[in-house]
């Protein structure tokens, strides 16, 4: 995936951070140097920040001139050579053959030993030189008495050795200075142009060969050119004739050497031109001589002098006598135009550059440079001198540039071996940045009211830049690891590898780097993990946008991302405990990966796909289902077996998904499966009808004809039109389809019961699967919510009830309508009793007993009994004009009703008697009305009707509505008994009261 390998993009962001942190403003401007990758360690010192000199001046030229200045100021300031006593004769082995006894003859003056503690080294935290002897150590030479003797060496001699000046050259310089002081008694050395005076003193014969003399002369002439023409203390005007004349003289002398050592005309002309330029001053009044105090010449010379403070044998160590030597070096300030502020910045640079040039291993030098920068910071606040500001800006920018090359990618720079130097480098970089920003930047002064925290800002930039660089590197490493494992089984996805590596990087950051950086940034670890969070989040966002389905790779990546996020947030929270806002600002930088949400969405998509497939399967298979009772021994539909198997497989597949939130996502799956099963149950019962589908429509009320002789014959041939319409309606409802026969409906009932039973097993299995899942917790089992099927059990119960009722009324009013509704008590009662209905009904009950599951069999038989009792009463009270009864017929009817009850009692093998009595209660209450005399029934009817309708019924009795609830106290029930009473009293009453017809 191309988006994963965007190292350039991440590094580009690091560079933009670095560039964004660049700040402008010295007196003119400055810019922080930044880089996204650490520079390699070098043993070469950095180029001087003080500026370039003429290339004709070599480092040897500068060193020899610096030594001449040092010797001159030391002699003239005391009149004698200063000496010290060394306890280690071998401390300065270079040029040991050229050492000589003290030239002063006064070794006792200001004599010290190496045992004296250096105040400067103590203040800067510098260690003692490894080549220096201990306070009590003896020299290498011994006298005849066996006592060790100490070597006496002047500071001047020490300086000569440090600066690699030969004894002959040193002797020549000192002779010249003696002559100069003898010829110019009382004149201060600061008022002399030393190269000019030296040229005046020596001629070719004073040197061992002409080549040495020629090089010496040219050096002094080039030094005059550098100090007076190229880098003058007081700027030269365009029309300065003295400068033009001096330039001609020097260039001529460089081509053709002049004769020195004499007061000849060429020397007089040279002196005139030199002094004319050297005696210029900025105010034009003060007595002065400027030949070595122009920038950057003076700083380069002073830098060379300061470097002599380092031990020649141990270049990273300061010599023990640094206090004494530094005191003498400072005497050159008058000639070089140096002050304490310039000394501080130069010495800071020298300490820092020595660390760089000696392998970057001596952290004491960095610490010393950082301590020296404290003084520089104080100086920077006290002066607005533009020349000083320029030097300061150049020096600090070099230091900061070097530091930031390492800090902007400190993961590449530091490891366990050298991490101890990190604190010093950060401190140095931050100190330099603070001075640059707070004391030089004009922009900062304008914005100071915003209270910019430079140290925190820079450290923040270092952390973010380095972490982005490190992230890009481990991303490439993760890709390489993925390619290497391509042929292995189940290789990890790149982002899963990357998440692991980022977690390790965060822990390394927390343990190794954050404790160091916390000094300048209180939330160092928080910033680091926030940066990593954003880097990984960008890659993850692209990954998620490309996911279309739940795959093992996708889940692996998202789970790894979720774990990584939790780890990163934990580090940020721990790091922010003591912060003012409790770490809210850092957490706001870490927009959630929403890996769990992505997993949840993928699982929801997976769930929807499975459920859609299941619903399609249900539709397709139910259309083909024939509800064959012989399909299996248990008598339920094969489609139910299959749908339960698919649900079982779906649950297995769900719990096999390598996701961390099975309990959270399980309810959605259960709800979906529940709806699919509910859909199946609704389809399983559809088309089977209901009570209202099969129960006949009641015919209009009529009164009985009393023509007993022909009554039975006439009624036996007559078939009411309303019954024909009902049978047509039932046929249409069932579609004459065998799928809705009694055996088939029994299979449907069994199927719903089977589903209902299996749901209990499924729910127990779900709990077992949940308990075995890695993401389950105790609270997930505390309640059954989301783990139970809520809709299907109720739908199964309702479906079973509806199917039982539908089958009962279908059997009684449709399948057996010829022997009940169409045949029972039509004509003479003795020839149309209930026997044929009972026989056919018993056959149906036997089929049901063999087919229907025993757990619902009783309910179904009870429904059939209920429908039979209702049908029996309907024949008696709403059977139409083809039926009529006398009081004498009541005994036959009651016997038939008892036979009907006995069928369901089955000598104790059928329904319980209490159930039979419950459902037969209505018929048992109504049947006595059939043997009650007509007048009593009429009287009771009048009274109940008046009670029901009140005074409005006095003038004319209203026709009571059919409630369908038969009862001896129901006016409509009494009226119907009168309608089917075969006697004159009832017929006259009905004729007079309601004018009911004798037939429809």
N, C-alpha and C positions, 0 to 999 in steps of 0.2 A: 504494500500500500504506500503510494508515493507520499502521502501526507505525513507518514511517520518519520520520513528520513529528511526532515527539513532543518538540518543543522545550520544551513546558511541563514534560514529565517530566524532561528533562535539567536544565533551569534549576531545577526544584524540587529536584533532587539537589544542585545548587550551593548553593541556599539552605540546605538541610539541613546541608551541610558548614559553611557560614558560621555557622549557628546553633549547630551542635555545637561550634564553636571558641569560642563566647562563654564568657567566664569571669567568675564572680562573686567579688566581694570587694574593697571598699576597707576602711575601718574598718567600713562597713556592706556596700555592694555596688557593683559596677560591671558593665557589659556592653559587650562590643565591638560596635560598629556594623558591620553587614555588608550588602552588597547584591550582587546578581548582575550588575548592569549599571553601567557607569561613568557618573558624573554628568557633565553637560556642563560644559565650562570656563566659569567665571564671572569677571567683573571685580569682583564685589562681595565685600568681606571677609566672613569668617564671623562669626556672632554671638559675642559674648564668652562664654567658658566660665565666667566668674567669678560670674555671677548677674545677675539683673535688678534695676535700681534703680527708684525711683518714676518713673512716666512724666512727672511734672511737671518733672523735671530733664532739660533738653535737653543734647545734646552740646556746644553752645556754653556752657551754664552750667558744665559740668564742665571744659571747656577753660579758661575764664577763671578759675575757682577754682584749677585746677592751676597756672596761671601765677602767680597771687597767692601761692600757697604757695612756688613756686620762687623768686620775687623776694624774699620775706620771709626764707627761710633763707639765700639768698646774701648779702643785705645784712647780716644780723645775724651771720653767721659770719665776715665779714672787716671789716666796717665800710666797705668800699669796693666799688665795682663792678669786677668782673674784666674785663679787656680782652684782645683779641688783635688781631694785625695781619693783614689779608687781602691777598693778592697779586692778588686778582681782585675788582675793585669791582663787577662785574656778576654775581657768583656768586649773589646773592640778589635777583633782580629783583623778586619780589613785594613790594609795599609799599615799593618803593625810594623813593618820594616822601615817605614818612613817616620815613625814616632821619634821624638827627641825630647830631652829634658825641657823643663819650663824655660821659656825665653825671658820670663820676667825676672827670674832670680828671687822672686818673693812668693814662694808656694804657700806661705802661711796665710796670706790675705784671703779672706772669705773661703777658707778651706772647709769642705763638707765631705761626708761619706755617703755611700749608697744606703746605709742603714737608716738614714733620715727619711721619715715618711713624707711623701709628696702631698701637699695640701691640694694641689690641682687634681691629681689622680684620685684622691679620696673623694673630692667633690664630684668628679665625673664618673665615679664607679669603675675606674679602670684597674686592671690587674697589673701586678708587677711583671717586669720583663723576665722571661724564662732564662735569659742569659746572664742576668745580674746575679752577683754573689750574695750570699747571706751576710748579715752584719758582721759575724765573727770569722768569716772565711779568710784564709791566708792566700797570698799571691803564689804564683807558680815558682817563683825564685826563692831560694833559701840562703841565708848567710852561713858563715862558718860555725856560728853558735847554734845553728839549727832553728833559730827563730824565723818565722815568716816575716817578710818585709813588704811594705805596701808601696804600690806604684803611685807616684804623684803625677797628675796630669791637669793642665789648665783647662778651663772651659773653652778657651780659644782652640786648644789642641783637640778637644773633643769635637768641637764644631767643624774643625778642618777634616777630621776623619769622617764625620757624618756627611759632609758635603763633598767628599772624595776629591779634595784639593791636595795636590802634591806638596811635599815639604819645601821643594824649591820655589814653587809658586807662592806659597805662604810666606817664605822668607823674603821673596822679592817684594811682596805687598807691604810687609812690615818695614822693610828698609825705605820704601817709597814714602810710607806714612811718617817715618822719622824725619826724613828730609823735608817733607811738606810742613810738618809741625815746627821744624827748626826755622824754615824760611817764612812762615806765617804765624808767628807766635801770637797766641790769644784769639786767633780767628776760629770760630766754631765750624765744625765739619759740615753743619747744615747749610752754611753759606758758601760751600765749595761745590764745584762740579767735578766729582771724583774722577770720571774717565778723562777729563781734560787734564787734571792735575797729574794723573798717572802717565799720560802721554808726555807730559812735560818732564817727567823724572827719568824715563828709560829710553835707551837707544838700543840698536840692534846688538851691540856687544854684550848687553846685560842678559842675553838669552843664549841657550845652548846651541841653537841653530837659527838660521834666518827664517825658516818656515814657521817656527814657533813664534818668532817676533812678528812675522807678517800676520799670523792668525790673531795674535794679541792686539795688534794695532787695529785691524779691521773690526774686531769685536768692540773695542772702545768707540770707534767711529760710528758703528751701527747702533750702539747704545745711545750715543749723542743724537743720532738721527731719530731713534725711536722716542726718546724722552723729550726732545725739543721740537721736532717737526711732525712726527706721526701721532704721538699721543701727548701733546703738551698740556700742562696744568691749566694755563690760560690760553684759550683758543686764539689761533693766528688769524690776523686779518688778511684779506685778499691782496693788499698792497704792502705787505710787510717785506721790506727789502732785506732785512737781516736774515730772515728765513730763506729767502731766495739765495743769498750769498752763501749761507751755511750749507744749503743743499748742494750748491755747485762745488764747494770745497770738499765736502764729504765724498760725493760721487767721483771727483777728480782723484782724491786720495785712495779711494777703493780701487781705481784703475791703475794709479801710479803712487805707491806708498810715499808719504812725506817723511822727511827726516825728523825724528822725535828726539827728546832728551836734551834739547838745546833751546835757547831763547832766540831762535832764528825767525826770519820774516814769515815763513809759512805758519809757524806755530803762533806768532803774534796775530796774524790775520785770523787763524782759527779761534784763538782765545777771544778776540774782539767780537767775532760773530756769535760765539757760544754765550758769552756773558751778556751780550745785548739781549738775547732771547731768555736766558735763564733768570735774569734779574727782573723780568716783568712780573707784576702782581695784579691781582684783580682790582685792588683798591688804588694802586698806583702810589701808595704812600709807604707801606711797611717794607722794612728791609727783609728781603727773602731771596731764595735761590731755588728755582724749580727746574729740575732736570729728570727726576725719577718719580714724581708724585702725580703724574697724569694717569687717568683710567684708560685701559686696564693694565698698563705696564706695572704700576705700583702694586696692584693686587697679585699679578703673576709672580713678581719678585718676592712679595710677602708670603705667598703660598709656598714657594720653594723653601723659605726660611722656616715656616711652620712645620714642614714635612721632616725637618731634622729632629723633631721631637720623638720620632719613631726610631726604635732600635734597628740598627743596620743588620743585625743577625736574626731578629725576630720582628718582621715588618709590621705585625699587627699589635705590637706592644710599645707602649710609651716608655722612654728611658727613665731611670730612677731620678735623674738630675733635671727633670723637665721644669721644675719651679725656677731653678737657677738659670737654665737656658732661656726660658720664656722671658724672664726679667731682662735679659740682655737683648733678646730679639725685639722686645718692645722699644728698645732704644733707637731702632731704625725708623720709628714712626715719624720723626721729624723730617728725615730725607724722603721717605715714601709717602708722606701725607696720609698716614693711617691714624685713625682714632679708635676708641674702644668699640664703637658700633661696628666699624669695618673689621676690626679684629674678630669680634664675635661671629660675624657672618662668615669670614674667611676660615676661622678655626672650625666652625660647624661643618663647612664644606670639606675641609681637609680630613676631619674625623670620618665623615660619611664616605668620602671617596677612597679612603684607605681601607674601609670595610669592603667596599666593592672590589678594589684592586687586589685584595689578599684572599680571594676565594669565598667571601661572604659567609665566613664561618665564625668570626669572633663577634658575638652579640654585644660584648662590652663596648665596642666601638660605636655600634648603633645607639646603645644606651647613652654613651657620652655625647654623641652628636645630638640626640634628642634633648639631653640636659642643656646643652649649649644653645639649642633653639629656644629654650625658655628665656634666656637672656636676650636673644634676638627679638623675641616677641615683645619684651619690655621696651627694647630700643625702638621698635617699629611704631610704638604708641607715642613716642616722645618727639619724633622728628617728621617733618614733611619735606625733607630735602629731596628734590627730584633725582639727583645723581645716585643718592643712597637707595632710593626706592627702585631705581632701575636695576642696580646691582642685586638688591634683595629679591626682586621679582625674578630675575634670571636664575639666581642660585636656587631659590625655593622651587621654581618650576622644574629645574633639572632634578632636584631631589624627589619632588612629587611625581614627576614623570617616571622615574625609575621605580619608585614604590608602587605606583598604580599599575605598571606593567605586570607586577607580581600579584597585586591585590585584586585586580579585576578578574583574575583567573587563579585565585589562591589555591584552588584544588589541584591545579597543575604544579604550583610552586612548592607547596608544603606537604610533608608527609610526617610520619612518626619520628623520622630521624632529625628533621630540621624545623619542626613546628614551633620549637622554643624561640626561634628568631621572628616568628610572625608578630608577636606582641610589639617588639621593638620597631618593626617595619610599619605596622599600622600606626603606632604612636608617632613615628617620624612623619609619615604621610599626613596624618591628621593635623599634627602641629604645623607643618608647612602649609597645608590648606587653610587652616584657621588664620595664619598670618596673612596669607595672600588675600583671603576674602575679607577679613575683619579690619585689616590695617592698611591695605593697599587699594582694594576695590572701591571705586567711587560709587558703583552701583549699590554695593552693600551699605555704604553710609546713607544712601538715599532710602534704603529699605530696612534700616536697622530697627525701626519700630515694629517690624514683623517678627522680630526675635528669632532670626534664623539660627538653628543649631547646626553649625558646620560639621562638627565631629559626627553627629548622628546621621546627617545627610550623606556625608562621604561614606561612612560605614555601611549605610543602607545600600548605596550604589555598589559598593564592593560585593556585598552579599548577593544582591540580585544578579549582578553581571556574572559572578563566578558560578552561581548555581545554574544559570541558564547555559553557560558554557559546559559545565559538567553534565547537565541534562542532555545536551546535544550529543556529547560523547558517549554516554551510556545508551542513548537511543541507537546510535550506530553499532555499539557493542551488542545490544539486544537483537538487532537485525542480523548481525553476523552469527550470533548464537543460533538464531532461528534457521538460517541457511545451513549451518553446520549440522543441525539435527533433523534436516528435512527428510532424510531416509530412515530415521528412527521411528518406532511406533509411537503414535500419539504425541507428536512434538508440541510444545507449548506455543501459543500464539505470541506474536511480538509484544503486544501491549501487556500481556500477562507477565512476560519476562521483564519488561520495562518497569512494571509496577513493583516487582520484587527488588529490582536494582535501585529504584528511586527510594524505596523504603530503607534499604541499606545505606544509601547516600544520606538520607535524612538522619539516621542514627549516628552515622559518622560525623555529620555536621554538629549534631547536638553534643556529642562527647568530646570531639577534638577541637572544633573551631568556635562554636558559640560561647563557651566559657571565656575565651580570649576576647572575642568581639563584644561581649556584653559590657565591657568597661566603657565603650563608646556608644553602644546602642542597647538599651535595656531589654529590647525585644528581639535580639539577634536571632535566636532560634525560631521565633515566630515568623520573622520576615523570611528566613530561609525556607521554612516549610510552606509558607504562603506562595513563595516564588515557585517551588517545585509543584505545588498544587495547581497553580495556573498553567505551568508548562504541560503537566500531564493532562490536565483538564482539556486543553486545546486539542491534544491528540485524541483524547477519548470522545470529545464532542463529534469530531469527524468520523470516528469509528461508529458511534451510535447512529449517526445520520445515515450510514450505509447499511445498517442491519435491517433486514426485512423479515427474518424468521428466527425462531429460537434454535440455535445450533450449539453444540458443545463448546466450540471456540468462543462464541459470543458470551456464553455463561461464564466460562473461565475468565475471560477478560473483565467482565462486569463484576464478578466476585473479587477478583484481584484488585480492581479499582476501588471497590467498596472497603476492603480491608485497608488498602493504602490510605484512603481518605480518613478513616477512623484513626489510624496511627498518626497521620500528619496533624489532625485536629487535636489529638491528645497532647502532642508535643507543644503545639501553639498554646493550648490552655494552660499547661504546666508552666510555660515560659511567661505567661501573662498574669500569673497569680497576684503579683505585687504592683501591677500597672494601674494607673488611675482609672482607666475605663474597663478594667478586668479583661482586656484583650479583645474588646468588641471591634476595634478598628482592624485588627489583624484578621479576625474571623470574617469580617465583611469583605476582605480581599480574597476569600476562599469560597466562591459560589459553589454550592453543592454539586458534586458529580451527578447526583441523582441516579446512581448506578442501580440502586434497589428499585427505583421507579422504572428505569429502563427494563430491568429484569421482569418487573411486574407487568409492564405493557407487553413484553414479548410473551410472557406466560398467558396473559389474557388473550393475545392473538392466537396462541397455540390452543387455548381452551375453546375459543370461538370456532376455530377450524374443526376441532374434534366434535363439538356439539352440533355444528351445522351438518357435518358428515353423519352423525348419529340420527339427526332429525330426518335427513334425506333417506337414510336406511329405513327408519320407522315407516315413513310414507310408502316407500317402494314395497316393503315386505307385508305391510298390512293390506295393501291392494291385492297381494297374491295369497294372503292367508285364507284358508278354507275352513278353519276351526273344526278340524276333523278330530272327533273324540278318540279315534284309534291311533292317532299320531304317536302317542307314547302312553306308558302305563298310567301315569299320573293324570292324564286327561286334560292337559293344558297345551296352549298353542306353542309350536316350535319357535315362532317369532319372539315370544317372551323369553325363551331360553337364550336366544341369540342376543337380544337387546341387553339382557342381564350380563351376558358374557362380555359384550362390548363395553359396558359400564365398568365391569371388573378390570378389563384390560386398560381402560382409560385411567382408572385410579392408580393402577400399577405404574403406568407410564408417567403419571404426574409425580408420584413419589420417587421415581427414578431420575427426575430432572435434577441436575446438580445445582440447585438454587438454595439460597439461605433463608427463604421465607415461606416454606410450605404452609405453616399454620395461618399466615396472613392471607395467602391466596387460595387456600382450600375452600373457604365459603363460596367464592365465586363459582368454582367448579361444581360444588355440591348443588348450588342453586340451579346451575345450568342443567346438570344431570336430572335434578328433581323435575324441572320443567319438561325435559324430554320424556321422562317416565309418565308425568301427568298427561302429556300430549298422547302418549301411547294408550293410557287408560281411557282417555276421552274418545279416542278412535275405536278402541275395543268395544265400547258400549254403544257407539253411535249406530243408528239405523235399526235398533232393536225395539223401538217404541217405548210406550209408557202406559200407565193405567188408562189415561184418557184416550189413548190410541185405540184400545180394544173394548172399552165399556160402551154398551149401546146407548143410543139417544132415547130418552124416555118419550113414549107416544103421548098425544094429547089425552086428557081425561074424558072418559065416556061413562054412560050408565049401562047396566046390564039389561039385555033383553030377557024376558022370562019364558021364551019359547023353548022349553026344556027338551021337547021331543026331537027337534031338528038342530038343536044348539051345537051339539058335539060335532056333527057331520059338517055343518057349515064352517065352524071354526077350524076344523082340521085341514080343510082345503085352503083356507085363507092364509096368506102370508103378507104381513104389513109391508108397505113400500119403504117405510123408514128402515127396516131391518136389511132390506136389499142394499140400500144406500150405504149402510154401515159396513156390510161385508165387502162391498166394492172399495170402500175407503181403506180397510185393513189390508186388502190385497195390494193396493197401490203402495201402502206404507212399507210392506215387507218385500215388495217387488217380486213376489213369488220366487224368492231366492232361498236355496237350501242353507245358505250361510246364517239364516235366522230361524232355523228349525230348533226344536227343543234340545236335541243333543248339542247342536252348535252353540246355543246360548249357555248350555251347561259348561262347555269348554271356555267360553268367555268368562263365566263366573270363576271357574277354576284358575284361569290365567291371572285374573286380578288378585285372587287370593294368594296365588304363588308369588306374585310380585310383592304383595304386602308382607309375606313371610320372609322373602329374600332380603327385603329392605332392612330388617332387623339384623340379619347376618352381615349385610354390607356395612351398616353403621358400626358394628363391632370390629369389622375388619379395618375400617377407616381409622378407628382409634389405635389399633395395633400398628398400622402403617405410620400413623402420626407419631406414635411413641418411639418408633424405630428411626424416625428421620433425625438428622443431625441438628436441625434448627429448632426442634421442639423444646418447650419449657414447661415447667410444672403448671403454670397458669393456663396453658393451652388445654388442659384436661379438667379444669375446675368447673367448666360448664359445657353443655352440649351445643351451644349456639354455633352455627356454622358447620357443624359436623353431622347434623341429622337432616333427613329428608322431610321437609315440612309440608309440601303440597301433595305428594303422591300417596302417603298413607290415607289421608282424608279422601282423596280422589278415588282410591281403591274401595274404601268403605262405601262411599256414595255410589260408586259404579256398581258394586255388588248389590247394594240395596235396590238401585234402579233396575238392574237386570233381573233380580228376584221378583220384583213387583211386576215388571213387564212380562216375564215368563208366566207368572201366575195368571194374570189377566188374559194373556194370549191363549193359554191352555183352556181356561174356563169359558171365555167369551168368544174365542175365535176357533181354536182347534175342536172344542167340544160344544160349539154353539148349536149344532143340530140336535144334540140330546138334552141341552139345557134351555137355552133361550128360545130356540125354534120348536122344541118338542115337549118339554116338561109341562104337564097339566093343560095341554091343548086338547080340547074335547073332553071325553069322560076321564075322570081321575084314575079310575081303576085300570084303564088301559094305557095310561101315560105317567106311570110313576117314575121315581128317580133311579131305578135300578140300572138302566142302560148308561146313564151319566156316571154312576159310581164305578161301573166296570171299566169304562174308558179312562176315567180319572185314575183308577188304580194302576192301569197299565203305564200311564205317564209317570206316576210316582215310582214305579219300579225302575223305569229308565233313569230317573233322577237319582234314585238310591245307588244305582250302579255307576253313575257317571260323575256326580257332583262330589267335590271334596267334603269330607265329613264335618269339617269345621264350619262350613256354610250350609250344609244340607238341611239342618233343622230350620234355619231362617227361611230357606226357599220353600220348604214344605208348609211352614206357617203362613207364608204369603199366599200359597195356593189355597190353603184352608180359608184364609180371610177372603180371598176372591170368590171362593165357592159359596161361603155364607152370604156374601154380598149379592152374588148372582141369584141364590135361592130366594132372598128377600125381594130382589128386583123382579123376579118372575111373579111373586105374589102381589106386589104393590104397584108394578108398572109394566105388566106383561102385555098390555094392549087389549082391545075388545075381543080377542079370540079366547080369552080366559075369563072364567067366572067361578065363584065358589059359594057353596051353601055352608050353613053352620055344621052340617053333618060331615062335610069334607075335612074338617079341621083335624080329625083323628088320623086320617091318611097322611095329611101334610106333616103332622108332628112325628109320625112314625118315620117318614122319609128323612126328616131333619135329624132324627136320632141315628138313622143309618149313615147319614153323611158324617156325623160326629164320630161314629164308631169306626168309619174308614180311617180317620186320622188317629184314632186311639190305637187301633190295630192290636187289640187285646194286650195293651201295655207296651208293645214294641214300637209304637209310633210316638206321637207328640205327648208330652206330659199333660195330664188332665187340667192342671191349672191354666196352661196355655190355651187349651181347647175351650175351657169355660170363659176365659177372657175374651177370645175372639167371637164366641157364640152368644155373648150376653145380649146383643141387640136383637138377634132373631128370637132368643128365648123370651124376651120381653114383649115382642110384637105378636108372636104366634097365638097367645091367648085371646087376642082380639078377634080371631077368626071364628071362635066358638061363642063369643059374646053376642047377645041379642041386639037386633038392629036399633030398637028404641034407645037402649042404653048408650050405644055408640053415638047416635044422633044427639042425644042429650049432652053427652060429654063433649062432643064436637062443638055444640052451640056454646057451652060454658067456656071452653078453652079459647074459642075464637073471640068471644066477648072480652075475656081477660086480656087477650093479646092486642085487640084493636080498640077497646074502650067503647065509649058512648057512640062513636061513629058507626059501630056495627049493629046498633039496635034496630034501625029501620030496615037494613038489608045486610045479611052476613057477607062479608068480603070473601073472595076466593083466596085461601091461604097459599102462600108461595111454597114451592118445593125447596126444602132445605137440604135434602139428601141425608139428613140425620134422622133415621126412623126411630120412633118412640111412641109408647102408648099416650104420652102427654103432648104429642106433636099434632096440631090440628090437621096438617097435610097428610100425616100418616093415617089418621082416623077417616079423613075424607076418601083416601084411596081404598081403605077397607070397604067403605060404603059403595064406591064405584064398582068393585069386583064382587059385591054381595048380590047373589042371585035371589032376590025377593022383591015383592011389590013395594014394601015400605021404603026401602032404600032408593028404588027407582023413582018413586013419586017425590020423595024428598029432594033428590038431585034435580028432577025435572022442575019442581016448583022453585027451588032455591037458586039454582044456577043454569037451568035450562040446558043441561048437558045432553048431547045426542046419544043415541044408542050405538052408533057406529061412526067410524071416521069417514 
